[in-house]
Amino acid sequence: MRQLSVAMVAPPWMELPPTAYGGIESMCADLAEQLDVRGLDVTLIGVGRDQLAVKFVSTQDVPRPERLGQALPEVVHAAALPDILDSLDVDLVHDHTMAGPLLARSRSQPTVVTTHGPVTGEMGEYYRRLGDHVCLVAVSEAQRRIAPHLNWAGTVHNAVRVEQFPFERRKDGFALFLGRSCPEKGIRYAIEAAGEAGLPLVIAAKCREPDEIDYFRREVEPRLRPGVEWLGEVGGERKLELLAAARCLIFPVCWDEPFGLVMAEAMACGTPVIALRRGSIPEVVTHGATGYICDRPAELPDALRAAGSLSPERCRAEARSRFDVDAMAEGYQQIYQACAGP
C-alpha cells in the first residue's frame, strides 16, 4: 500500500487537542497522530499553538470558541488554505470544516470530507452540490442511509484512544449527562428519568453560546433539585473521573445523532450507555451488553435502574475492538488510497 502525504484541515474554533468540549477537534488530533504512527506523512491545519506530535500549521494564533458556528471565522480559515497547500507537497486533503470543501474544485489533489453533522435540508443540498469534487465519509451507516444519493466514499466511525481512558470496575451511584445545553441533547429527559428511577444525576454540559444559555434558563434551571447536580462544562481529568465513576451515561438525544463520541468515551471507561433509539445509537450501543436502547423516554427510568447489571469489562472490550483510534485510522487510510488512486 502506497503511503500518502495528507493535509488534514481541522475546524477553526479550538486548539488541538481541545481541553473540554470539542468532539471533532479531538477526533482530528487523534486521527492525525495515529495516521502518522501508521507511516503517513500528515500535516494538520488548525488554529492556535502547535501541541501535537505531527506537523502543524496554524491559520490564526488565537482560537475563537466564543464564535462557534459563525460564518466568518470559517471563511477566513478556508481562505488561508490555498497558500498553505501550495507550500506543501500532499497527495490528498482531508477536510473537517464547512467552508473548506468549497475550494475542492480548484485544486488538483482529491479532497475527502467527513460529514460530522446533518446531511439533510440545506446541509444535504450543500453536500449534493459539491458533487464528485469531494469524497464524502459518513461517521455512521445511519447517517449515510439518510442521504444515499450523496457521493459517499465510505463510512468510518469516530474513535478514541481507549488506553488513555481510565477503566473503573466499581461504579458510584450517579447517572451522568455529558454534552451540550440544547434541546437536541435531551437534558430534560435525563432529569425526569433519573428522578423517576430514584438515582442522582450529574449534568456536565457546555453552556457558553447565547442559545445554550437560553435553553439552560428555560428548560434546565427550573428542573434542578436535590439529587441533580449541574457542573457546567468540564474537561481534562475531571471529565475522565466522571466518565469512569458513573453508574451509566444517559444519552437521551432527540434527533438523529450522526455518531456521539461521548458514548465511545463512556464505554472505554467501562461505563454503559442508556440512550434513545435515534440515529447511530444502535450502531454504537449493543443493547443488553454495553447499554440499553429505549424507544420512548418513558422507558429510560427502568433502563437506568438496570444499568448496574451490565459488565464494565464488556463495555471496555467493545470500545477497544470497535472504537479505538487505530480502527478509525485504518478505515481512513483505505478511503485515502481509493480516492487518491494508484
C-alpha positions as CSV (number, residue, x, y, z in Angstrom):
1,M,0.0,0.0,0.0
2,R,1.5,3.3,-1.1
3,Q,2.0,5.7,1.9
4,L,0.4,9.0,1.2
5,S,1.0,12.6,2.2
6,V,-2.1,14.2,3.7
7,A,-3.1,17.7,4.7
8,M,-5.8,17.5,7.4
9,V,-8.0,20.6,7.9
10,A,-9.5,20.9,11.4
11,P,-12.2,23.4,12.3
12,P,-11.1,26.9,13.4
13,W,-12.8,27.1,16.8
14,M,-10.5,25.4,19.3
15,E,-6.9,24.4,19.8
16,L,-5.9,20.8,19.2
17,P,-6.4,18.7,21.2
18,P,-9.3,20.6,23.0
19,T,-9.3,20.9,26.7
20,A,-13.0,20.3,27.2
21,Y,-15.8,20.4,24.6
22,G,-14.7,19.6,21.1
23,G,-15.5,16.1,19.7
24,I,-14.5,16.9,16.1
25,E,-11.2,18.5,17.3
26,S,-10.4,15.5,19.5
27,M,-11.1,13.2,16.6
28,C,-8.9,15.3,14.2
29,A,-6.0,15.3,16.7
30,D,-6.2,11.5,17.4
31,L,-6.6,10.6,13.7
32,A,-3.7,12.8,12.6
33,E,-1.3,11.3,15.2
34,Q,-2.4,7.7,14.5
35,L,-2.0,8.1,10.8
36,D,1.5,9.4,11.5
37,V,2.2,6.3,13.6
38,R,1.0,4.2,10.6
39,G,3.6,5.8,8.4
40,L,1.6,8.5,6.6
41,D,3.0,12.0,6.2
42,V,0.4,14.2,7.9
43,T,0.2,17.9,8.2
44,L,-2.6,19.2,10.4
45,I,-4.0,22.6,9.7
46,G,-5.8,24.3,12.6
47,V,-5.7,27.3,14.9
48,G,-3.6,28.3,18.0
49,R,-0.5,26.6,19.3
50,D,1.4,23.6,18.0
51,Q,0.8,20.9,20.6
52,L,0.7,17.6,18.7
53,A,3.3,15.0,17.5
54,V,2.6,15.8,13.8
55,K,3.5,18.7,11.6
56,F,1.1,21.6,12.3
57,V,0.2,24.8,10.5
58,S,-1.9,27.5,12.2
59,T,-4.2,29.8,10.2
60,Q,-4.6,32.1,13.3
61,D,-2.8,32.5,16.6
62,V,-5.9,32.8,18.8
63,P,-8.8,30.3,18.6
64,R,-12.3,31.7,18.8
65,P,-14.5,29.3,20.6
66,E,-17.0,32.0,21.5
67,R,-17.7,32.4,17.8
68,L,-18.5,28.7,17.2
69,G,-20.9,28.4,14.3
70,Q,-20.4,31.9,12.9
71,A,-19.6,32.0,9.2
72,L,-16.7,34.5,9.1
73,P,-14.1,32.5,11.1
74,E,-14.8,29.5,8.9
75,V,-14.3,31.6,5.7
76,V,-11.1,33.3,6.9
77,H,-9.8,29.8,7.9
78,A,-10.6,28.5,4.4
79,A,-9.1,31.5,2.7
80,A,-5.7,30.6,4.2
81,L,-5.8,27.1,2.7
82,P,-4.6,27.7,-0.9
83,D,-1.3,29.4,0.2
84,I,-0.7,26.7,2.8
85,L,-1.4,23.9,0.4
86,D,0.8,25.5,-2.2
87,S,3.7,25.3,0.3
88,L,3.0,21.6,0.9
89,D,3.5,18.6,-1.4
90,V,0.5,16.5,-0.5
91,D,-1.4,13.7,-2.3
92,L,-4.8,14.4,-0.6
93,V,-6.7,16.9,1.5
94,H,-8.9,15.7,4.3
95,D,-11.3,18.5,5.4
96,H,-13.4,18.5,8.6
97,T,-14.7,22.1,8.1
98,M,-17.8,23.6,6.4
99,A,-16.3,26.3,4.2
100,G,-13.1,24.4,3.2
101,P,-14.7,21.9,0.8
102,L,-15.8,24.9,-1.4
103,L,-12.2,25.1,-2.6
104,A,-12.0,21.4,-3.7
105,R,-13.0,22.1,-7.3
106,S,-9.9,24.4,-7.7
107,R,-7.2,22.0,-6.5
108,S,-5.5,19.1,-8.2
109,Q,-5.5,16.8,-5.2
110,P,-8.6,14.9,-4.2
111,T,-10.5,16.1,-1.2
112,V,-12.0,13.8,1.4
113,V,-14.7,15.4,3.6
114,T,-16.1,13.9,6.8
115,T,-19.7,14.8,7.3
116,H,-19.8,15.4,11.1
117,G,-23.2,16.9,11.2
118,P,-26.6,16.7,9.5
119,V,-26.9,15.6,5.8
120,T,-30.5,16.7,5.3
121,G,-32.1,20.0,4.4
122,E,-29.7,22.8,3.4
123,M,-26.7,20.8,4.6
124,G,-27.7,17.9,2.4
125,E,-28.1,20.3,-0.6
126,Y,-24.7,21.7,0.1
127,Y,-23.0,18.3,0.0
128,R,-25.0,17.4,-3.1
129,R,-23.8,20.5,-4.9
130,L,-20.2,19.7,-4.1
131,G,-20.8,16.6,-6.3
132,D,-17.9,14.4,-7.3
133,H,-15.3,17.1,-6.4
134,V,-15.2,15.6,-2.9
135,C,-15.2,12.1,-1.5
136,L,-17.7,12.1,1.4
137,V,-17.2,10.0,4.5
138,A,-20.1,9.2,6.8
139,V,-19.5,8.7,10.6
140,S,-22.2,6.1,10.7
141,E,-24.3,3.9,8.4
142,A,-27.4,5.6,9.9
143,Q,-26.2,8.9,8.6
144,R,-25.4,7.5,5.2
145,R,-28.8,5.9,4.8
146,I,-30.5,9.3,5.3
147,A,-28.9,10.6,2.1
148,P,-27.9,7.7,0.0
149,H,-27.7,9.8,-3.2
150,L,-24.6,11.7,-2.0
151,N,-21.1,10.9,-3.2
152,W,-20.1,8.6,-0.4
153,A,-16.6,7.1,-0.4
154,G,-17.2,5.1,2.8
155,T,-18.2,5.0,6.4
156,V,-15.8,5.3,9.4
157,H,-16.9,5.5,13.0
158,N,-15.3,8.1,15.1
159,A,-13.0,6.7,17.8
160,V,-10.9,7.5,20.9
161,R,-7.6,6.4,22.3
162,V,-9.0,3.7,24.6
163,E,-5.8,3.3,26.6
164,Q,-6.0,6.9,27.7
165,F,-9.4,6.5,29.4
166,P,-9.3,5.2,32.9
167,F,-11.2,1.9,33.5
168,E,-13.2,1.6,36.7
169,R,-15.0,-1.6,37.7
170,R,-16.7,-0.3,40.8
171,K,-19.1,2.5,40.0
172,D,-20.7,5.2,42.0
173,G,-24.5,5.5,42.1
174,F,-25.0,8.5,39.9
175,A,-26.0,8.7,36.2
176,L,-24.0,11.2,34.1
177,F,-25.2,13.5,31.3
178,L,-22.2,14.8,29.3
179,G,-22.8,17.0,26.3
180,R,-24.2,20.4,25.4
181,S,-27.0,22.6,26.7
182,C,-29.5,22.4,23.8
183,P,-32.9,20.8,23.0
184,E,-31.4,18.1,20.8
185,K,-29.4,16.5,23.6
186,G,-32.5,15.9,25.8
187,I,-31.3,17.1,29.2
188,R,-34.9,17.4,30.5
189,Y,-35.5,13.7,29.7
190,A,-32.3,12.9,31.7
191,I,-33.5,14.8,34.7
192,E,-37.0,13.4,34.6
193,A,-35.8,9.8,34.1
194,A,-33.2,10.0,36.9
195,G,-35.9,11.4,39.2
196,E,-38.3,8.6,38.5
197,A,-35.6,6.0,38.8
198,G,-34.5,7.4,42.2
199,L,-30.9,8.0,41.1
200,P,-28.8,11.1,41.4
201,L,-27.9,12.8,38.2
202,V,-24.7,14.8,37.4
203,I,-25.0,17.2,34.4
204,A,-21.7,18.3,32.8
205,A,-22.8,20.4,29.8
206,K,-21.3,23.1,27.6
207,C,-23.3,26.3,28.2
208,R,-21.4,29.2,26.5
209,E,-23.4,30.3,23.5
210,P,-26.5,32.5,23.8
211,D,-28.8,29.8,22.6
212,E,-27.3,27.3,25.1
213,I,-27.7,29.8,28.0
214,D,-31.3,30.5,27.0
215,Y,-32.1,26.7,26.9
216,F,-30.5,26.3,30.3
217,R,-32.5,29.1,31.8
218,R,-35.8,28.0,30.2
219,E,-35.7,24.2,30.4
220,V,-32.9,23.1,32.7
221,E,-32.6,25.5,35.6
222,P,-36.3,25.2,36.6
223,R,-35.9,21.4,36.9
224,L,-32.8,21.5,39.1
225,R,-33.5,20.0,42.5
226,P,-31.7,18.0,45.2
227,G,-30.1,15.0,43.6
228,V,-29.5,16.8,40.3
229,E,-26.1,18.5,40.2
230,W,-25.2,21.0,37.5
231,L,-21.5,21.2,36.8
232,G,-21.4,23.1,33.6
233,E,-18.6,22.4,31.1
234,V,-15.9,20.0,32.3
235,G,-12.7,18.7,30.6
236,G,-9.4,17.0,31.3
237,E,-9.0,14.8,34.4
238,R,-12.4,15.8,35.8
239,K,-14.2,14.6,32.7
240,L,-12.4,11.3,32.8
241,E,-13.1,10.9,36.5
242,L,-16.8,11.4,35.9
243,L,-17.0,9.0,33.0
244,A,-15.2,6.3,34.9
245,A,-17.1,6.7,38.1
246,A,-20.7,7.0,36.7
247,R,-23.2,4.2,37.0
248,C,-24.0,4.9,33.4
249,L,-24.0,7.6,30.8
250,I,-27.5,8.8,29.8
251,F,-27.7,9.9,26.2
252,P,-31.4,10.8,25.5
253,V,-30.8,12.6,22.2
254,C,-33.9,14.0,20.4
255,W,-32.5,14.0,16.9
256,D,-30.8,11.6,14.6
257,E,-27.3,11.9,16.1
258,P,-24.7,11.0,13.4
259,F,-22.4,9.4,16.0
260,G,-21.9,10.8,19.5
261,L,-18.3,10.4,20.6
262,V,-19.1,10.6,24.3
263,M,-20.7,7.1,24.0
264,A,-17.4,5.6,22.9
265,E,-15.6,7.6,25.7
266,A,-18.0,6.2,28.3
267,M,-17.6,2.6,27.1
268,A,-13.8,3.0,27.1
269,C,-14.1,3.7,30.9
270,G,-16.3,0.6,31.4
271,T,-19.4,2.7,31.7
272,P,-22.6,1.6,29.9
273,V,-24.8,3.9,27.9
274,I,-28.5,4.4,28.3
275,A,-29.9,6.1,25.1
276,L,-32.9,6.7,23.0
277,R,-33.1,4.9,19.6
278,R,-32.1,7.7,17.3
279,G,-29.6,8.0,14.5
280,S,-26.4,6.0,15.1
281,I,-27.2,4.8,18.6
282,P,-28.0,1.1,17.6
283,E,-24.6,1.0,15.8
284,V,-22.7,2.1,18.9
285,V,-24.6,0.6,21.8
286,T,-25.1,-3.2,22.0
287,H,-28.5,-3.5,23.7
288,G,-28.3,-5.5,26.9
289,A,-24.5,-5.7,26.8
290,T,-22.9,-2.2,26.7
291,G,-26.1,-0.4,27.5
292,Y,-29.8,-0.2,26.9
293,I,-31.6,1.4,23.9
294,C,-35.0,2.8,24.6
295,D,-37.8,3.5,22.1
296,R,-39.5,6.1,24.3
297,P,-38.4,8.5,27.1
298,A,-40.8,6.6,29.4
299,E,-38.5,3.5,29.2
300,L,-35.5,5.4,30.4
301,P,-36.0,5.0,34.2
302,D,-36.2,1.2,34.1
303,A,-33.0,1.2,31.9
304,L,-31.2,3.4,34.4
305,R,-32.1,1.1,37.2
306,A,-30.9,-1.9,35.2
307,A,-27.6,-0.4,34.1
308,G,-25.9,-1.7,37.2
309,S,-26.2,-5.3,36.0
310,L,-24.1,-4.6,32.9
311,S,-20.4,-5.6,32.7
312,P,-17.8,-2.8,32.8
313,E,-15.3,-5.3,31.2
314,R,-17.6,-5.9,28.3
315,C,-18.0,-2.2,27.7
316,R,-14.3,-1.7,27.7
317,A,-13.6,-4.6,25.5
318,E,-16.1,-3.5,22.9
319,A,-14.7,0.0,22.9
320,R,-11.3,-1.4,22.3
321,S,-12.4,-3.7,19.5
322,R,-14.8,-1.3,17.7
323,F,-14.0,2.3,18.6
324,D,-10.3,2.6,19.2
325,V,-8.3,5.1,17.1
326,D,-6.3,2.6,15.1
327,A,-9.5,1.1,13.7
328,M,-10.5,4.6,12.6
329,A,-7.1,5.3,11.1
330,E,-7.3,2.0,9.1
331,G,-10.7,3.0,7.7
332,Y,-9.5,6.4,6.6
333,Q,-6.3,5.0,5.2
334,Q,-8.3,2.7,2.9
335,I,-10.5,5.6,1.8
336,Y,-7.5,7.7,1.1
337,Q,-6.0,5.0,-1.1
338,A,-9.2,4.6,-3.0
339,C,-9.7,8.4,-3.6
340,A,-6.1,9.1,-4.4
341,G,-5.7,6.2,-6.8
342,P,-2.6,4.2,-7.6
